[in-house]
Amino acid sequence: MTALSRFLPLPTLSIPAAIPDGGSGFGRPVPAPAFAAARILLRYFPMSTTTQNNNTTPNNPTNGSGNLLARAAANGSFTIFGKAVEQAGLAPTLNGAGPFTVFAPTDAAFGKLPAGKLDSLMKPENKSELASLLNYHVVSGRNSAAAIAKWETAKTVNGQAAPIMMQGDRVCIDGAQVSEADIGSSNGVIHGIDRVILPTAPSTTQ
C-alpha cells in the first residue's frame, strides 16, 4: 500500500471487458491506456465528477478567464497534472504573474507511465524529483503552438532544453505530441500533451 492510498483508497470499479458495438452482438476491446487512466483517476480523485472539455473551437493563447491552474482545472483533462503541481509545491509559481507556457500531460498521458511511477513521484520524500519533472514541462513566456513549431529546442524552467519537432501538423516536445493547443489563460498558455516527458538529469535550477 502506497503512502497516498492510505488516505485515498481505491474504490471498487466494474469496467466491461468490451464496449457494445451498436447492438451487432460483437464488442470492441477497451484499450489498455483507458484502463490505466481510469485506475489513476479513481486512486487520486475517487469523488471527481469533472468531464473532459469537448469544445472544438480553436483556443486563443492570448485570452482566457483565470490563471493557468484554473484553466487546467476547468478543462477537465489535466486533473492529475493539477494534483502533481500542488504536491510539488509549484502552485504559487503557476498562480503567479508569469507568463509561462505549460506542456501539460493529460490524465491519459499519466496512465502511460510505468506501473508505480506516479505513486513514487507523489511521495513527500520525492518532492524535488517531481518538481524537476514538472519544471521540464514549463517554458517562460506566452508561446503559441504556431510559434513553437518553428523552434528546434525549448529551454525549460528545469534548465534543460527539450527537443521540438513536427509530426505531420502536430508539434512534439521530446517525443510527446501536442493533443490540445493554445489554451489561453491570464498568465500564460497551456498545450496538452499525450505523454509525460522525463528530464535526462536533475534540475539545474533551484
C-alpha positions as CSV (number, residue, x, y, z in Angstrom):
1,M,0.0,0.0,0.0
2,T,1.4,3.4,-1.0
3,A,1.5,6.4,1.3
4,L,-1.3,8.1,-0.7
5,S,-3.5,5.1,-0.9
6,R,-3.9,5.1,2.8
7,F,-5.7,8.4,2.5
8,L,-7.3,8.0,-0.9
9,P,-8.5,4.3,-1.1
10,L,-9.2,2.9,-4.5
11,P,-12.9,2.1,-4.8
12,T,-14.3,-0.9,-6.5
13,L,-14.9,-0.3,-10.2
14,S,-16.5,-2.7,-12.6
15,I,-15.4,-2.0,-16.2
16,P,-16.7,-4.3,-19.0
17,A,-14.1,-6.2,-21.0
18,A,-15.7,-4.9,-24.2
19,I,-17.8,-2.0,-25.3
20,P,-21.1,-2.9,-27.0
21,D,-20.8,-2.3,-30.8
22,G,-24.2,-0.9,-31.9
23,G,-26.2,-4.0,-31.0
24,S,-24.3,-6.1,-33.5
25,G,-23.5,-8.8,-30.9
26,F,-19.8,-8.1,-31.1
27,G,-17.8,-5.9,-28.7
28,R,-14.7,-3.7,-29.1
29,P,-11.9,-4.3,-26.6
30,V,-11.3,-1.4,-24.2
31,P,-7.8,0.0,-24.9
32,A,-5.3,-0.7,-22.2
33,P,-4.4,3.1,-21.7
34,A,-8.1,3.7,-20.9
35,F,-8.0,1.2,-18.0
36,A,-4.7,2.7,-16.7
37,A,-6.1,6.3,-16.8
38,A,-9.3,5.2,-15.1
39,R,-7.4,3.5,-12.3
40,I,-5.2,6.5,-11.7
41,L,-8.1,8.9,-11.7
42,L,-10.0,6.7,-9.2
43,R,-6.9,6.4,-6.9
44,Y,-6.3,10.2,-6.6
45,F,-9.8,11.6,-7.3
46,P,-12.4,9.0,-6.2
47,M,-15.2,11.6,-6.0
48,S,-14.4,13.6,-9.1
49,T,-17.2,14.3,-11.5
50,T,-15.3,16.6,-13.8
51,T,-15.8,15.8,-17.5
52,Q,-13.4,16.5,-20.4
53,N,-13.9,19.7,-22.4
54,N,-15.3,18.8,-25.8
55,N,-15.2,22.3,-27.2
56,T,-13.8,22.1,-30.7
57,T,-13.5,25.9,-31.1
58,P,-9.8,26.9,-31.6
59,N,-8.2,28.2,-28.5
60,N,-6.8,31.7,-28.3
61,P,-3.4,31.7,-26.4
62,T,-3.7,35.4,-25.6
63,N,-7.1,35.1,-23.9
64,G,-8.7,33.1,-21.2
65,S,-10.5,33.7,-18.0
66,G,-8.5,32.6,-15.0
67,N,-4.8,31.7,-14.5
68,L,-3.0,28.6,-15.7
69,L,-4.1,26.2,-12.9
70,A,-7.7,27.5,-13.0
71,R,-7.9,26.9,-16.8
72,A,-6.3,23.4,-16.4
73,A,-8.9,22.5,-13.8
74,A,-11.8,23.8,-15.9
75,N,-10.6,21.9,-18.9
76,G,-11.1,18.5,-17.2
77,S,-8.3,16.7,-18.9
78,F,-5.5,17.8,-16.5
79,T,-6.7,16.6,-13.1
80,I,-3.6,14.5,-12.2
81,F,-1.3,17.3,-13.5
82,G,-3.0,19.8,-11.2
83,K,-2.6,17.4,-8.2
84,A,1.0,16.9,-9.1
85,V,1.7,20.6,-9.2
86,E,0.2,21.0,-5.7
87,Q,2.2,18.1,-4.4
88,A,5.4,19.5,-5.8
89,G,4.8,22.9,-4.3
90,L,4.7,24.7,-7.7
91,A,1.2,26.1,-7.4
92,P,2.3,29.6,-6.1
93,T,4.6,29.9,-9.2
94,L,1.9,28.8,-11.7
95,N,-0.6,31.0,-10.0
96,G,1.8,34.0,-10.2
97,A,2.3,36.7,-12.9
98,G,4.3,34.6,-15.3
99,P,3.8,34.4,-18.2
100,F,4.5,30.7,-18.7
101,T,3.9,28.1,-21.4
102,V,2.9,24.8,-19.9
103,F,3.1,21.5,-21.7
104,A,0.6,19.7,-19.5
105,P,0.2,15.9,-19.7
106,T,-3.4,14.8,-19.9
107,D,-4.7,12.2,-17.4
108,A,-4.4,9.6,-20.1
109,A,-0.7,10.5,-20.5
110,F,-0.1,9.9,-16.8
111,G,-1.7,6.5,-17.4
112,K,1.1,5.6,-19.7
113,L,3.8,5.9,-17.0
114,P,5.4,2.6,-15.8
115,A,3.4,0.9,-13.0
116,G,4.1,2.5,-9.7
117,K,6.0,5.5,-11.1
118,L,3.3,8.1,-10.3
119,D,2.8,6.7,-6.8
120,S,6.6,7.1,-6.2
121,L,6.7,10.6,-7.6
122,M,3.8,11.7,-5.3
123,K,5.6,10.6,-2.1
124,P,6.7,13.5,0.1
125,E,10.3,12.3,0.0
126,N,10.3,12.6,-3.8
127,K,9.0,16.2,-3.9
128,S,12.2,17.6,-5.5
129,E,12.2,14.9,-8.2
130,L,8.5,15.6,-9.0
131,A,9.2,19.4,-9.2
132,S,12.2,18.8,-11.5
133,L,10.0,16.7,-13.8
134,L,7.1,19.2,-13.9
135,N,9.6,22.1,-14.5
136,Y,10.7,20.2,-17.6
137,H,7.2,20.8,-18.9
138,V,7.3,24.6,-18.4
139,V,8.8,27.3,-20.6
140,S,9.0,31.0,-19.8
141,G,6.8,33.4,-21.9
142,R,3.5,33.1,-23.7
143,N,4.2,30.9,-26.8
144,S,1.6,29.7,-29.2
145,A,1.8,26.3,-30.9
146,A,2.5,28.0,-34.2
147,A,5.5,29.9,-32.7
148,I,6.8,26.7,-31.0
149,A,6.6,24.8,-34.3
150,K,9.5,27.0,-35.6
151,W,11.8,26.1,-32.7
152,E,14.4,23.3,-32.6
153,T,14.5,23.2,-28.8
154,A,12.6,24.7,-25.9
155,K,14.6,25.9,-22.9
156,T,12.6,24.7,-20.0
157,V,12.3,26.1,-16.5
158,N,14.0,22.9,-15.4
159,G,17.2,24.2,-17.1
160,Q,17.3,21.6,-19.8
161,A,16.5,22.0,-23.4
162,A,13.7,19.8,-24.8
163,P,13.8,18.9,-28.5
164,I,11.0,20.3,-30.7
165,M,9.9,18.6,-33.9
166,M,6.8,18.3,-36.1
167,Q,4.8,15.1,-36.7
168,G,2.5,15.9,-39.6
169,D,0.7,19.1,-38.5
170,R,1.3,18.4,-34.7
171,V,4.0,19.9,-32.6
172,C,6.0,17.5,-30.5
173,I,8.2,18.2,-27.5
174,D,10.7,15.5,-26.6
175,G,8.5,12.9,-28.3
176,A,5.2,13.9,-26.7
177,Q,2.6,15.2,-29.2
178,V,0.5,18.3,-28.5
179,S,-3.0,17.0,-28.5
180,E,-4.8,20.2,-27.5
181,A,-3.0,23.5,-28.3
182,D,-3.3,27.1,-27.2
183,I,-5.5,27.0,-24.1
184,G,-5.1,30.7,-23.1
185,S,-5.0,32.0,-19.5
186,S,-4.4,35.2,-17.8
187,N,-0.8,34.3,-17.0
188,G,0.2,32.1,-19.9
189,V,-0.8,29.3,-22.2
190,I,-1.3,25.5,-21.9
191,H,-0.6,22.9,-24.5
192,G,-2.0,19.5,-23.7
193,I,0.4,16.6,-24.5
194,D,-0.1,12.9,-24.8
195,R,2.9,11.7,-22.8
196,V,4.8,12.7,-19.7
197,I,8.3,13.8,-20.7
198,L,11.2,12.9,-18.5
199,P,14.3,15.1,-17.9
200,T,17.6,13.3,-18.5
201,A,19.3,14.8,-15.5
202,P,18.4,16.6,-12.2
203,S,17.1,20.1,-12.5
204,T,19.8,22.8,-12.9
205,T,17.6,25.4,-11.2
206,Q,16.9,25.9,-7.6
